[in-house]
Amino acid sequence: MNLPRKKTSQINNLMYNPGDKVTFFRNQRQFTGIVINVRDKSVLVEVTPADAEFLQLKNYYTIVNHKKYEVI
């Protein structure tokens, strides 16, 4: 019986999963968020309402390239 697997991405032999806490830089400022979705070259990250307002986002989500964040 095949059970559904949790979606992960392996980049540079590291595994990234939804729910991981990440940190990234935008506009010379550091932000922290939670990975919501993993894609081939990027992740969808949920940020705080205050960070979303600062980044002028219409919602609380932003896309971050795998090369531009660190899992904490």
C-alpha distances in whole Angstrom, upper triangle without the diagonal:
4,6,10,12,16,18,20,23,25,28,31,28,28,25,25,23,24,26,28,32,34,38,39,43,44,48,49,47,44,41,38,35,32,29,27,26,25,26,27,31,31,30,31,32,34,37,40,42,45,43,42,46,47,45,46,43,42,39,38,35,36,35,35,35,33,36,38,36,35,33,35
4,7,9,13,15,17,20,21,25,27,25,24,21,22,20,21,23,25,29,31,34,36,39,41,44,45,44,41,38,35,32,28,26,24,22,22,23,23,27,27,26,27,29,30,34,37,39,42,40,39,43,44,42,43,39,39,36,34,32,33,31,31,31,29,33,34,33,32,29,31
4,6,10,12,15,18,20,24,26,24,23,20,20,17,18,20,22,26,28,31,33,37,38,42,43,41,38,35,32,29,25,23,21,20,19,21,22,26,25,24,25,26,27,31,33,36,39,37,36,40,41,39,40,36,36,33,31,29,30,29,29,29,27,31,32,30,30,27,29
4,7,9,12,15,18,21,24,22,21,17,17,15,15,17,19,23,25,29,30,34,35,39,40,38,35,32,29,26,22,19,17,16,16,17,19,22,22,20,21,23,24,28,30,32,35,34,32,36,37,35,36,33,32,29,28,25,26,25,26,26,24,28,29,27,27,24,26
4,6,9,12,14,18,21,18,17,14,14,11,12,15,16,20,22,25,27,31,32,36,37,35,32,29,26,23,20,17,16,14,13,15,16,20,19,18,19,20,22,25,28,31,33,32,31,34,35,33,35,31,31,28,26,24,24,23,23,23,21,25,26,24,23,21,23
4,6,10,13,16,19,17,15,11,11,8,8,11,13,16,18,22,24,27,29,32,33,31,28,25,23,19,16,13,12,11,10,13,15,18,17,15,16,17,18,22,24,27,30,28,27,31,32,30,31,28,28,25,23,21,21,20,20,20,18,22,23,21,20,18,20
4,7,10,13,17,15,14,10,9,7,7,11,12,16,17,20,21,25,26,30,31,29,26,24,21,18,15,12,11,8,7,9,11,14,13,12,13,15,17,20,23,26,29,26,25,29,30,28,29,26,26,23,21,18,19,17,17,17,15,19,20,19,18,16,19
4,7,10,13,12,10,6,6,5,7,11,11,14,15,18,19,23,24,28,29,27,24,22,20,17,14,11,11,9,6,9,10,12,12,10,13,14,17,20,23,26,28,26,25,29,29,27,29,26,27,24,22,19,18,16,15,15,13,16,18,16,15,13,16
4,6,10,9,8,6,5,7,10,13,12,15,14,17,18,21,23,26,27,26,23,21,19,17,15,12,12,10,6,7,7,9,9,9,12,14,18,20,24,27,28,26,25,29,29,26,28,25,27,24,22,19,18,15,14,12,10,13,15,14,14,13,16
4,7,6,5,5,7,9,13,15,14,16,15,18,18,22,24,27,27,27,24,23,21,19,17,14,16,13,10,10,9,10,11,12,15,17,20,23,26,29,31,28,27,31,31,28,30,28,30,27,25,22,20,17,15,13,10,13,15,14,14,13,16
4,5,5,7,8,11,14,17,14,16,15,17,17,19,22,25,25,25,22,21,20,19,18,15,17,15,11,11,9,9,10,12,15,17,20,22,26,29,30,27,27,30,29,27,29,27,29,27,25,22,19,16,14,11,8,9,12,12,12,12,16
4,5,9,11,14,17,19,17,18,16,18,18,20,23,26,25,25,23,23,21,21,20,18,20,18,15,15,12,12,13,15,19,20,23,25,28,31,32,29,29,32,31,29,32,30,32,30,28,25,22,19,16,14,10,10,13,13,12,13,16
4,7,10,13,17,19,16,18,17,19,20,23,25,29,28,28,25,24,23,22,20,18,20,18,15,15,14,14,15,16,20,21,24,26,29,32,33,30,31,34,33,31,34,32,34,32,29,26,24,21,19,16,12,13,16,15,14,13,16
4,7,10,14,15,12,14,13,16,17,20,23,27,26,25,22,21,19,18,17,15,17,16,13,14,13,13,14,14,17,18,21,22,26,29,30,27,27,31,30,28,31,29,31,29,26,23,21,19,16,14,11,12,14,13,11,10,13
4,7,10,12,10,13,13,16,17,21,23,27,27,25,22,21,18,17,15,12,14,13,10,12,12,13,13,12,15,16,19,21,24,27,29,26,26,30,29,27,30,27,29,27,24,21,20,18,16,15,11,13,15,13,12,10,13
4,7,9,7,10,10,13,14,18,20,24,24,23,20,18,15,13,11,8,11,10,7,10,11,11,10,9,12,12,15,17,20,24,25,22,22,26,26,24,26,24,25,23,20,17,16,14,13,12,9,12,13,11,10,8,11
4,6,6,9,11,14,16,20,22,26,26,24,21,18,15,13,10,7,8,8,7,10,12,13,12,9,11,11,13,16,19,22,24,22,22,26,26,24,26,23,24,21,19,16,16,15,14,14,12,15,16,13,12,10,12
4,6,9,11,14,16,19,21,25,25,23,20,17,14,11,8,5,5,6,7,10,13,14,12,9,9,9,11,14,16,19,22,20,19,23,24,22,24,21,22,18,16,13,14,13,13,15,13,17,17,14,14,11,13
4,6,9,13,15,19,21,24,25,22,19,16,12,9,6,5,6,9,10,14,17,17,14,11,11,9,10,12,14,18,20,18,18,22,23,21,23,21,22,18,15,14,15,15,15,16,15,18,17,14,13,10,11
4,6,10,13,17,19,23,23,20,17,14,11,8,6,5,8,10,10,14,16,16,13,10,11,9,11,12,15,18,20,18,18,22,22,21,23,21,23,20,16,14,15,14,13,15,13,16,15,11,10,7,8
4,7,10,14,16,20,20,17,13,11,7,6,5,6,10,12,13,16,18,17,14,11,12,9,10,10,12,16,17,15,16,20,19,18,21,19,21,18,15,14,14,14,13,15,13,15,14,10,9,6,6
4,7,10,13,17,16,14,10,8,6,6,6,7,11,12,12,15,17,15,12,10,11,8,10,10,13,16,17,14,15,19,18,16,20,18,21,18,15,13,12,12,10,12,10,12,10,6,5,4,5
4,7,10,14,13,10,7,6,4,6,9,10,14,15,15,17,19,16,13,12,12,10,11,10,12,16,15,12,14,17,16,15,18,17,20,18,15,14,12,12,10,12,11,12,9,6,5,7,7
4,7,10,10,8,6,5,6,8,11,12,15,16,15,17,18,15,12,11,12,10,12,11,13,16,15,12,13,16,14,13,16,16,19,18,15,13,11,11,8,10,10,10,6,4,7,9,10
4,7,6,5,4,6,9,11,14,15,18,19,18,19,20,17,14,14,15,13,14,12,14,17,15,12,13,15,13,11,15,15,19,18,16,15,12,12,9,11,12,11,7,8,10,13,14
4,5,5,7,7,11,13,16,16,18,19,19,20,21,18,15,15,15,13,14,12,14,16,14,10,11,13,10,8,12,12,16,16,15,14,11,11,10,12,14,13,9,10,13,16,17
4,5,8,10,14,16,19,20,22,23,23,23,24,21,18,18,18,16,17,15,16,17,15,12,13,13,10,8,11,13,17,18,17,16,14,15,13,15,17,16,13,14,17,19,20
4,7,10,13,16,20,21,23,24,24,25,25,22,20,20,20,18,19,16,17,19,16,13,15,16,12,11,15,17,20,21,19,19,16,17,15,16,18,16,13,13,16,19,19
4,7,10,13,17,19,21,23,23,24,25,22,19,19,18,16,16,13,14,16,13,10,13,14,10,10,14,15,19,19,17,17,15,16,14,16,18,16,13,13,14,17,17
4,7,10,14,16,19,20,21,22,23,20,18,17,16,14,14,11,13,15,13,10,13,14,12,11,15,16,19,18,16,15,14,15,13,15,16,15,11,10,11,13,13
4,7,10,13,15,17,18,20,22,19,16,14,14,10,10,8,9,12,11,7,10,12,10,10,14,13,17,15,12,12,11,13,11,14,15,15,11,10,11,12,12
4,7,10,13,15,16,19,21,19,15,13,12,9,9,7,8,12,11,9,11,14,13,12,16,15,18,15,12,12,11,13,11,14,14,15,12,9,10,10,9
4,7,9,12,13,16,19,17,14,11,10,6,5,5,7,11,12,9,10,14,14,13,16,14,16,13,10,9,9,11,10,14,14,16,13,10,11,10,10
4,6,9,11,14,17,17,13,10,8,5,5,7,9,13,15,13,13,17,17,16,18,16,17,14,11,9,10,11,11,14,14,16,14,11,11,10,10
4,6,7,11,14,13,10,6,6,5,6,9,12,15,17,15,15,19,19,17,19,16,18,15,12,10,10,10,10,12,11,14,13,11,11,9,11
4,7,10,14,14,11,7,5,6,7,10,13,15,18,16,15,19,20,18,19,16,17,13,11,9,10,10,11,14,14,17,16,14,15,13,15
4,7,10,11,9,6,5,7,10,13,16,19,21,19,17,21,22,20,21,18,18,15,13,10,11,9,11,12,12,16,16,14,15,14,17
4,7,8,7,5,6,9,12,15,19,21,23,21,20,23,24,21,23,20,21,18,16,13,12,10,10,10,9,13,14,13,14,13,16
4,6,5,6,8,11,14,17,21,23,25,22,21,24,25,22,23,20,21,19,18,14,13,10,10,9,9,13,14,14,15,15,19
4,6,8,11,14,18,20,24,26,28,25,24,27,27,24,25,23,24,22,21,17,15,12,11,9,9,12,14,14,16,16,20
4,7,10,13,17,19,23,25,26,23,22,25,25,21,23,21,23,21,20,16,14,10,9,6,6,8,10,12,14,15,19
4,7,9,13,15,19,21,23,19,18,22,21,18,20,18,19,18,16,13,10,7,5,4,5,8,9,9,12,13,16
4,6,10,12,16,18,20,17,16,20,20,17,19,16,18,16,14,10,8,6,5,6,7,10,10,9,11,11,15
4,7,10,13,15,17,15,13,17,18,15,16,13,14,12,10,7,6,5,6,9,10,13,12,11,14,13,16
4,6,10,12,14,12,11,15,15,13,15,12,14,11,8,5,5,6,7,10,11,14,12,10,12,12,13
4,7,9,12,10,9,13,14,12,14,11,12,9,5,5,7,9,10,14,15,17,15,13,15,14,15
4,7,8,6,6,10,11,10,12,10,12,9,5,6,8,11,11,15,16,18,15,13,15,14,14
4,5,5,6,9,10,10,12,11,12,10,7,9,11,14,15,19,20,22,18,16,17,17,16
4,5,5,6,9,10,10,9,10,8,6,10,12,16,17,21,23,24,21,19,21,20,20
4,5,5,6,9,10,10,12,11,9,12,13,17,18,22,23,24,21,19,21,21,20
4,5,5,6,8,9,11,10,8,10,11,14,14,18,20,21,17,16,17,18,18
4,5,5,6,5,8,7,5,8,9,12,14,17,20,21,18,17,19,20,20
4,5,5,6,8,9,8,11,12,15,17,21,23,24,20,20,22,23,23
4,5,8,11,12,11,13,12,15,16,19,22,22,19,18,21,22,22
4,6,9,10,10,10,9,12,13,16,19,19,16,16,19,20,21
4,7,9,10,11,11,14,15,19,22,22,19,19,22,24,24
4,5,7,7,8,11,13,17,20,21,18,18,21,22,23
4,7,8,10,13,16,19,22,24,21,21,24,25,26
4,6,8,12,15,18,21,23,20,20,22,22,23
4,7,11,13,17,19,21,18,17,19,19,20
4,7,10,13,16,18,16,15,17,17,18
4,7,10,13,15,12,12,15,16,18
4,7,10,12,10,11,14,15,17
4,6,8,6,7,10,12,15
4,5,5,7,10,12,16
4,6,6,8,10,14
4,6,8,11,14
4,7,10,13
4,7,9
4,6
4
